[in-house]
Amino acid sequence: MKSFYITTPIYYVNDKPHIGHAYTSLACDMIARFKHLDGYNVKFLTGTDEHGQKIEKAAAANGVSPQEFVDEVSSSFRELAKALDLTNDDFIRTTEPRHKQAAQHLWNQLVASGNIYLGEYAGWYAIRDEAFYQEDELVNGKAPTGAEVEWVKESSYFFKLSAWEEPLLEYYAKHPEAIQPESRRNEVLRFIEGGLKDLSISRTTLKWGIPVPGDPDHVMYVWLDALTNYLSALGYPKNDYQQYWDQAVHVVGKDIIRFHSVYWPAFLMAAGLTPPKTVFAHGWWTVEGEKMSKSLGNVIDPIEMINTYGADAFRYFLLRDLSFGQDGDFSKTSFINLLNTDLANAYGNLCQRVLSFIYKNADAIIPTPAEFTEEDKALLAMPKEMLPVLRGHIDHFHLHRYAESVWQIIAEGNRYVDAQKPWSLKKEDPTRMATVLYTLADVIRQIAMLTQPILPVASSKILTILSVEKSDFTQLEVALKPGLSVSEPQPLFAKYI
């Protein structure tokens, strides 16, 4: 089996999860589910980033130890993963022993390769971003992100990032797919071409972090610590990590593309390792046209959305409404319209009227077909013929187009029902009715297989109604067996006003 490795960023535990966290996780889950169904040996990683000054300060403000603080907040991200019905194989925490061992090993590799030296850092530091900024990067006295900065001067270990400017440019010239979409690749290349300065990678003014090997007065700067999670979850430095690492895909928000496509590959190459195959940076969500913020009270709580509308509905909107890689806006009106149009009226209606008709008028079993017409054959072939198109959408991160393509089959299925009129055939031509119902049942089965990466709950229900076990995409080539029992269907999707 071909291996495939996909990761979310590890989420920083200074606050509870919001729609942005859910979006990244769902995109990774959709890709992971598709690859698994398409015959890959998949590893899907998510987790939490639990070190740094923000955590230290937040814990103190709450009157608890940093460990107690991260234990509580990290659990909320685990609960989100369950609520979203994610299929992640692992959940990494940077406070785990396995991560500490991997991060310290990577540090030692960088020391051995001559890429780390001790010096003194003086510059502007943003606690919110856990990042240092040069004077010329400040905007009105703040970080480019709008975060407050403070002047920091302290002893620090440095990574020789400046030495990796040309190697990075050469690597990206040979591997243009390594940063996506193109707008983000261009952004990263401009940053590298502007000149790279050596990077401070340790702190002495905080203690909540992984100690630097051989110098416990220093802790690793959060990005060297955090980024190593992608290796530590694979058991690095044990050799078997390479089974997945060669196929690593990192999905991140556009705000952290620099860390993943400049610092991270430089660390890896300096340690004799290969950069990830692809880093894909998606956009940000606004809410009703405004930036999400606590002060505006417009932060979308994914758990609340799931409790109200169900995981499938929430998954569908996030994965269908926005062109992956672009910024998007969450509108309650758009959300409801999409649920009603695509789920209730199109997909739900097709399944309900066909399966209910079979249950009531065909003795609740899949009928035995007679000879197929050209119309029957064309509809039955659509899902199988669509699979290569769907592979392309997944491989090129066109996640919204995946749903568009599958819904073409759903639309054709509804047109076929209207044209064939099985309710009229019941008296006029029962043999033809049996063939039409069989054709529709098999197409619905195939559609349910294709919608598993987006709508796992509804897809499972449809397959259960048809007495079909969950199965991978190879089963698209296997015809539905006549005579299988059909259980009484219930509406799959609610309709909202």
C-alpha positions as CSV (number, residue, x, y, z in Angstrom):
1,M,0.0,0.0,0.0
2,K,1.1,3.5,-0.7
3,S,1.6,5.7,2.4
4,F,0.1,9.1,2.9
5,Y,0.8,11.5,5.8
6,I,-1.4,14.5,6.5
7,T,-1.2,16.9,9.5
8,T,-3.1,19.9,10.9
9,P,-1.0,22.4,12.7
10,I,-0.8,21.7,16.4
11,Y,-3.3,24.1,17.9
12,Y,-2.1,26.6,20.5
13,V,-3.9,26.0,23.8
14,N,-4.3,29.6,25.0
15,D,-8.0,29.6,24.1
16,K,-10.8,27.2,23.2
17,P,-11.4,26.0,19.6
18,H,-13.2,28.1,17.0
19,I,-14.3,27.8,13.4
20,G,-10.7,28.2,12.1
21,H,-9.5,25.2,14.0
22,A,-12.5,23.2,12.8
23,Y,-11.9,24.2,9.2
24,T,-8.3,23.1,9.1
25,S,-9.1,19.8,10.8
26,L,-12.1,19.0,8.5
27,A,-10.0,19.7,5.4
28,C,-7.4,17.3,6.6
29,D,-10.0,14.7,7.5
30,M,-11.7,14.9,4.1
31,I,-8.4,14.3,2.4
32,A,-7.4,11.5,4.8
33,R,-10.8,9.8,4.4
34,F,-10.5,9.9,0.6
35,K,-7.0,8.6,0.5
36,H,-8.0,5.7,2.9
37,L,-10.9,4.8,0.7
38,D,-8.7,5.0,-2.3
39,G,-6.3,2.4,-1.0
40,Y,-3.6,4.3,0.8
41,N,-2.0,3.6,4.1
42,V,-2.9,6.9,5.8
43,K,-1.6,8.6,8.9
44,F,-3.6,11.7,10.0
45,L,-2.1,13.8,12.8
46,T,-3.5,16.6,14.9
47,G,-2.7,17.9,18.4
48,T,-1.8,20.8,20.6
49,D,1.1,23.2,21.0
50,E,1.6,23.6,24.8
51,H,4.7,25.6,25.5
52,G,5.7,29.3,25.4
53,Q,5.3,32.6,27.1
54,K,1.6,33.0,26.4
55,I,0.8,29.7,28.2
56,E,3.0,30.6,31.1
57,K,1.2,34.0,31.5
58,A,-2.3,32.5,31.0
59,A,-1.7,29.8,33.6
60,A,-0.5,32.4,36.1
61,A,-3.5,34.6,35.4
62,N,-5.7,31.6,36.1
63,G,-3.9,30.6,39.3
64,V,-2.8,27.2,38.0
65,S,0.4,25.5,36.9
66,P,1.2,25.6,33.2
67,Q,0.7,21.8,33.0
68,E,-2.7,22.0,34.7
69,F,-3.7,24.8,32.3
70,V,-2.6,22.9,29.1
71,D,-4.2,19.7,30.3
72,E,-7.6,21.3,30.5
73,V,-7.5,23.3,27.2
74,S,-5.9,20.5,25.3
75,S,-8.9,18.3,26.2
76,S,-11.2,20.7,24.5
77,F,-9.4,20.1,21.2
78,R,-9.7,16.4,21.7
79,E,-13.4,16.8,22.2
80,L,-13.7,18.9,19.0
81,A,-12.0,16.1,17.1
82,K,-14.6,13.7,18.3
83,A,-17.5,16.1,17.6
84,L,-16.3,16.7,14.1
85,D,-16.0,12.9,13.6
86,L,-12.3,13.2,12.6
87,T,-10.4,10.0,11.7
88,N,-7.1,11.2,13.1
89,D,-4.8,8.3,14.0
90,D,-2.8,10.3,16.6
91,F,-3.1,13.3,18.8
92,I,0.3,14.8,19.7
93,R,0.9,17.0,22.7
94,T,4.2,18.9,22.9
95,T,4.3,18.1,26.6
96,E,4.6,14.4,25.9
97,P,7.9,12.6,26.6
98,R,8.1,11.3,23.0
99,H,8.0,14.8,21.7
100,K,10.6,16.1,24.1
101,Q,12.9,13.3,23.0
102,A,12.4,14.0,19.3
103,A,12.9,17.8,19.7
104,Q,16.1,17.4,21.7
105,H,17.4,14.9,19.2
106,L,16.7,17.3,16.3
107,W,18.5,20.0,18.3
108,N,21.5,17.8,18.7
109,Q,21.5,17.1,15.0
110,L,21.6,20.8,14.3
111,V,24.4,21.3,16.7
112,A,26.4,18.5,15.2
113,S,25.9,20.0,11.7
114,G,27.3,23.3,12.9
115,N,24.0,25.2,12.4
116,I,23.5,26.4,16.0
117,Y,25.6,28.9,17.9
118,L,25.3,30.9,21.2
119,G,24.9,34.7,21.0
120,E,22.7,37.5,22.3
121,Y,19.4,38.6,21.0
122,A,18.1,42.1,21.1
123,G,14.9,42.9,19.2
124,W,11.1,43.2,19.1
125,Y,9.1,40.2,20.4
126,A,5.4,39.6,20.1
127,I,4.1,37.3,22.9
128,R,0.8,36.7,21.0
129,D,2.6,35.5,17.9
130,E,5.5,33.9,19.7
131,A,7.7,35.6,17.1
132,F,10.5,38.1,16.8
133,Y,10.3,41.0,14.3
134,Q,12.8,43.3,12.8
135,E,12.4,47.1,13.1
136,D,11.5,47.5,9.5
137,E,8.7,44.9,9.9
138,L,6.8,46.9,12.5
139,V,3.6,48.7,11.5
140,N,2.7,51.7,13.7
141,G,4.9,50.2,16.5
142,K,3.2,46.8,16.3
143,A,3.9,43.5,14.7
144,P,2.6,43.0,11.1
145,T,-0.2,40.9,12.6
146,G,-1.3,43.8,14.9
147,A,0.2,42.1,18.0
148,E,1.8,44.3,20.7
149,V,5.6,44.0,20.8
150,E,8.2,44.4,23.5
151,W,12.0,44.9,23.4
152,V,13.8,41.8,24.4
153,K,17.5,41.5,25.1
154,E,18.9,38.1,26.4
155,S,21.3,35.3,25.8
156,S,20.1,33.1,23.0
157,Y,21.0,30.2,20.8
158,F,20.8,31.0,17.1
159,F,20.1,28.9,14.0
160,K,22.1,29.8,11.0
161,L,19.0,30.5,8.8
162,S,21.0,32.9,6.6
163,A,23.1,30.0,5.3
164,W,19.9,28.4,3.9
165,E,18.7,31.1,1.7
166,E,20.1,29.7,-1.6
167,P,19.4,26.0,-0.7
168,L,15.7,26.9,0.0
169,L,15.4,28.8,-3.3
170,E,17.0,26.0,-5.2
171,Y,14.7,23.5,-3.5
172,Y,11.5,25.4,-4.3
173,A,12.6,25.9,-7.9
174,K,12.8,22.1,-8.3
175,H,9.7,21.4,-6.2
176,P,7.1,24.1,-7.0
177,E,4.4,21.8,-5.5
178,A,6.0,22.1,-2.1
179,I,4.2,25.4,-1.3
180,Q,0.5,25.8,-2.3
181,P,-1.5,27.7,-3.4
182,E,0.6,29.7,-5.8
183,S,-0.1,33.0,-4.1
184,R,1.5,31.7,-0.9
185,R,4.5,30.2,-2.7
186,N,5.1,33.6,-4.2
187,E,4.8,35.2,-0.8
188,V,7.4,32.8,0.7
189,L,9.8,33.2,-2.2
190,R,9.7,37.0,-1.9
191,F,10.5,36.7,1.8
192,I,13.4,34.4,1.2
193,E,14.8,36.6,-1.7
194,G,14.6,39.6,0.7
195,G,17.4,38.0,2.7
196,L,17.3,35.6,5.7
197,K,18.7,36.5,9.1
198,D,19.9,34.0,11.7
199,L,17.0,33.0,13.9
200,S,16.8,33.0,17.7
201,I,15.7,29.6,18.8
202,S,16.0,29.7,22.6
203,R,14.8,31.8,25.6
204,T,16.1,32.2,29.1
205,T,13.3,34.5,30.4
206,L,10.7,31.7,30.5
207,K,10.9,28.2,31.9
208,W,7.8,26.6,30.3
209,G,9.4,24.8,27.4
210,I,11.7,21.9,26.5
211,P,15.2,22.4,28.0
212,V,18.1,22.9,25.6
213,P,20.3,19.8,25.7
214,G,23.4,20.5,27.8
215,D,22.2,24.0,28.8
216,P,19.1,23.9,31.0
217,D,19.1,27.7,31.5
218,H,17.7,27.8,28.0
219,V,14.4,26.4,26.7
220,M,13.8,25.8,23.0
221,Y,12.0,28.7,21.2
222,V,8.5,27.6,20.6
223,W,8.6,27.2,16.8
224,L,11.6,24.8,16.8
225,D,9.8,22.9,19.6
226,A,6.4,23.0,17.9
227,L,7.3,22.1,14.4
228,T,9.1,19.0,15.5
229,N,5.8,17.4,16.4
230,Y,5.3,16.3,12.8
231,L,8.4,14.0,13.3
232,S,7.9,13.1,16.9
233,A,4.4,11.6,16.1
234,L,6.1,9.3,13.6
235,G,8.6,8.0,16.2
236,Y,11.5,10.0,15.0
237,P,14.5,9.4,15.2
238,K,13.6,5.7,14.7
239,N,14.0,4.7,11.1
240,D,10.4,3.7,10.5
241,Y,9.3,7.3,10.5
242,Q,10.5,7.6,6.9
243,Q,7.6,5.3,5.7
244,Y,5.3,8.3,6.1
245,W,7.7,11.3,6.1
246,D,8.4,11.2,2.3
247,Q,4.7,11.8,1.7
248,A,4.1,14.5,4.4
249,V,1.4,17.1,3.7
250,H,1.0,20.0,6.2
251,V,-2.2,21.9,6.0
252,V,-1.9,25.3,7.9
253,G,-3.5,28.7,8.1
254,K,-1.9,31.4,5.9
255,D,-0.7,33.3,9.0
256,I,1.9,30.5,9.8
257,I,3.1,29.8,6.3
258,R,6.5,31.4,6.9
259,F,7.3,29.1,9.8
260,H,6.3,26.0,7.8
261,S,7.9,27.0,4.5
262,V,11.1,28.9,5.6
263,Y,12.1,27.9,9.1
264,W,10.9,24.3,9.1
265,P,12.5,23.1,5.8
266,A,15.7,24.9,6.8
267,F,15.8,23.1,10.1
268,L,15.1,19.8,8.3
269,M,17.8,20.2,5.6
270,A,20.3,21.3,8.2
271,A,19.6,18.1,10.1
272,G,20.0,16.0,6.9
273,L,16.3,15.4,6.5
274,T,14.0,16.2,3.5
275,P,11.4,19.0,3.7
276,P,7.7,18.0,3.7
277,K,6.2,17.1,0.3
278,T,3.7,19.9,0.5
279,V,2.7,22.8,2.7
280,F,-0.8,24.1,1.9
281,A,-1.9,27.4,3.4
282,H,-5.6,28.1,3.5
283,G,-7.4,31.4,4.1
284,W,-9.2,33.0,7.1
285,W,-12.9,33.1,8.0
286,T,-14.8,36.2,8.7
287,V,-18.3,36.2,10.1
288,E,-21.1,38.2,8.4
289,G,-18.4,40.3,6.8
290,E,-16.5,41.1,10.0
291,K,-13.3,39.7,11.5
292,M,-14.0,37.2,14.3
293,S,-13.3,38.7,17.8
294,K,-14.4,38.2,21.3
295,S,-15.2,41.9,21.7
296,L,-17.7,41.7,18.8
297,G,-19.1,38.5,20.2
298,N,-19.1,36.9,16.8
299,V,-16.8,33.9,17.3
300,I,-18.4,30.8,15.9
301,D,-18.3,27.9,18.4
302,P,-18.0,24.7,16.3
303,I,-19.4,22.6,19.2
304,E,-22.5,24.7,19.3
305,M,-23.0,24.5,15.6
306,I,-22.6,20.7,15.7
307,N,-25.1,20.4,18.5
308,T,-27.6,22.5,16.6
309,Y,-27.2,21.3,13.0
310,G,-25.3,18.1,13.3
311,A,-21.7,17.3,12.3
312,D,-22.5,16.4,8.7
313,A,-24.2,19.8,8.0
314,F,-21.4,21.8,9.6
315,R,-18.8,19.7,7.7
316,Y,-20.6,20.2,4.4
317,F,-20.8,23.9,4.6
318,L,-17.1,24.5,5.6
319,L,-15.9,22.1,2.9
320,R,-18.3,23.2,0.1
321,D,-18.9,26.9,0.5
322,L,-15.3,28.2,0.3
323,S,-12.7,27.7,-2.4
324,F,-9.9,26.1,-0.4
325,G,-7.0,28.4,0.0
326,Q,-9.1,31.6,-0.2
327,D,-10.6,33.7,2.6
328,G,-14.2,33.1,3.3
329,D,-17.2,34.5,5.1
330,F,-19.5,32.6,7.4
331,S,-23.1,33.8,6.8
332,K,-26.0,32.2,8.6
333,T,-28.2,32.8,5.6
334,S,-25.7,31.2,3.2
335,F,-25.3,28.3,5.7
336,I,-29.0,27.6,5.8
337,N,-29.5,28.0,2.1
338,L,-26.7,25.5,1.3
339,L,-28.1,23.0,3.7
340,N,-31.6,23.3,2.3
341,T,-30.5,23.3,-1.4
342,D,-27.8,20.7,-1.5
343,L,-28.5,18.4,1.4
344,A,-32.3,18.4,2.0
345,N,-33.6,19.2,-1.5
346,A,-31.0,17.5,-3.7
347,Y,-29.3,14.6,-1.9
348,G,-31.9,13.9,0.8
349,N,-34.8,14.1,-1.6
350,L,-33.2,11.7,-4.1
351,C,-32.5,9.1,-1.3
352,Q,-35.8,9.5,0.4
353,R,-38.1,9.2,-2.5
354,V,-36.3,6.4,-4.2
355,L,-35.6,4.3,-1.1
356,S,-39.1,4.9,0.3
357,F,-40.6,3.8,-3.0
358,I,-38.6,0.6,-2.9
359,Y,-39.5,-0.1,0.7
360,K,-43.2,0.4,0.0
361,N,-43.6,-0.9,-3.5
362,A,-40.9,-3.5,-4.1
363,D,-41.3,-5.6,-1.0
364,A,-38.5,-3.7,0.7
365,I,-35.8,-5.5,-1.3
366,I,-33.5,-4.5,-4.2
367,P,-35.3,-5.5,-7.4
368,T,-33.8,-7.8,-10.0
369,P,-33.1,-5.7,-13.1
370,A,-34.0,-6.7,-16.7
371,E,-32.1,-5.3,-19.7
372,F,-30.5,-1.9,-19.1
373,T,-31.2,1.0,-21.5
374,E,-28.5,3.4,-22.6
375,E,-30.0,5.9,-20.0
376,D,-29.6,3.3,-17.3
377,K,-26.0,2.5,-18.3
378,A,-25.0,6.2,-18.4
379,L,-26.3,6.9,-15.0
380,L,-24.8,3.8,-13.5
381,A,-21.4,4.7,-15.0
382,M,-21.3,8.3,-13.7
383,P,-19.9,7.6,-10.2
384,K,-17.1,5.3,-11.6
385,E,-16.2,7.8,-14.3
386,M,-16.2,10.6,-11.8
387,L,-13.6,8.9,-9.5
388,P,-10.5,10.1,-11.5
389,V,-11.9,13.6,-11.5
390,L,-12.4,13.4,-7.7
391,R,-8.8,12.2,-7.3
392,G,-7.6,15.3,-9.1
393,H,-9.6,17.5,-6.9
394,I,-8.2,16.0,-3.8
395,D,-4.6,16.0,-5.0
396,H,-4.8,19.6,-6.1
397,F,-6.7,20.7,-2.9
398,H,-9.8,21.7,-4.8
399,L,-12.0,20.5,-2.0
400,H,-15.0,22.6,-2.9
401,R,-15.0,21.1,-6.4
402,Y,-15.2,17.6,-5.0
403,A,-18.7,18.3,-3.7
404,E,-19.6,20.2,-6.9
405,S,-18.7,17.1,-9.0
406,V,-20.5,14.6,-6.8
407,W,-23.6,16.8,-6.8
408,Q,-23.6,16.6,-10.6
409,I,-24.4,12.9,-10.2
410,I,-27.1,13.6,-7.6
411,A,-28.7,16.1,-10.0
412,E,-28.6,13.6,-12.8
413,G,-30.2,11.0,-10.5
414,N,-33.1,13.3,-9.7
415,R,-33.6,14.1,-13.4
416,Y,-33.6,10.3,-14.1
417,V,-36.3,9.8,-11.5
418,D,-38.5,12.5,-13.0
419,A,-38.0,11.2,-16.5
420,Q,-38.5,7.5,-15.8
421,K,-41.5,7.9,-13.4
422,P,-41.3,4.6,-11.5
423,W,-44.6,5.4,-9.9
424,S,-46.3,5.2,-13.3
425,L,-44.3,2.1,-14.3
426,K,-45.7,0.1,-11.4
427,K,-48.9,-0.6,-13.4
428,E,-47.7,0.0,-16.9
429,D,-44.5,-2.0,-16.9
430,P,-43.5,-3.7,-13.6
431,T,-40.4,-5.2,-15.3
432,R,-39.1,-1.8,-16.4
433,M,-39.9,-0.4,-12.9
434,A,-37.7,-3.0,-11.3
435,T,-34.8,-2.0,-13.6
436,V,-35.3,1.7,-12.9
437,L,-35.4,1.1,-9.2
438,Y,-32.3,-1.2,-9.3
439,T,-30.5,1.5,-11.3
440,L,-31.4,4.2,-8.8
441,A,-30.5,2.1,-5.8
442,D,-27.1,1.2,-7.2
443,V,-26.4,4.8,-8.1
444,I,-27.4,6.0,-4.6
445,R,-25.1,3.3,-3.1
446,Q,-22.2,4.6,-5.2
447,I,-23.0,8.3,-4.4
448,A,-23.0,7.3,-0.7
449,M,-19.5,5.9,-1.1
450,L,-18.2,9.1,-2.7
451,T,-19.8,11.3,-0.1
452,Q,-18.1,9.5,2.8
453,P,-15.2,12.0,3.0
454,I,-17.6,14.9,3.5
455,L,-20.7,13.4,5.0
456,P,-19.6,10.3,7.0
457,V,-22.8,10.0,9.1
458,A,-25.3,10.3,6.3
459,S,-23.3,8.1,4.0
460,S,-23.2,5.4,6.6
461,K,-26.9,5.6,7.1
462,I,-27.6,5.2,3.4
463,L,-25.3,2.2,3.1
464,T,-27.0,0.6,6.1
465,I,-30.5,1.2,4.6
466,L,-29.2,-0.7,1.5
467,S,-27.7,-3.5,3.6
468,V,-24.3,-2.6,2.3
469,E,-21.2,-2.5,4.5
470,K,-18.9,0.5,4.5
471,S,-16.5,-0.1,1.7
472,D,-13.6,1.5,-0.2
473,F,-13.7,2.8,-3.7
474,T,-12.9,-0.6,-5.3
475,Q,-16.5,-1.5,-4.6
476,L,-17.7,1.1,-7.1
477,E,-16.8,-1.6,-9.7
478,V,-18.9,-4.2,-7.9
479,A,-22.6,-4.1,-8.8
480,L,-25.3,-4.0,-6.1
481,K,-26.8,-7.4,-5.4
482,P,-30.5,-7.8,-6.1
483,G,-32.5,-9.2,-3.2
484,L,-30.8,-7.2,-0.5
485,S,-33.3,-6.0,2.1
486,V,-34.0,-2.2,2.3
487,S,-34.9,-0.9,5.7
488,E,-37.4,1.9,6.1
489,P,-35.6,5.2,5.4
490,Q,-35.9,8.3,7.5
491,P,-35.1,11.8,6.3
492,L,-31.4,12.3,6.2
493,F,-31.2,16.0,6.4
494,A,-33.5,18.5,8.1
495,K,-34.8,21.5,6.3
496,Y,-34.4,24.9,7.9
497,I,-36.4,28.1,7.6
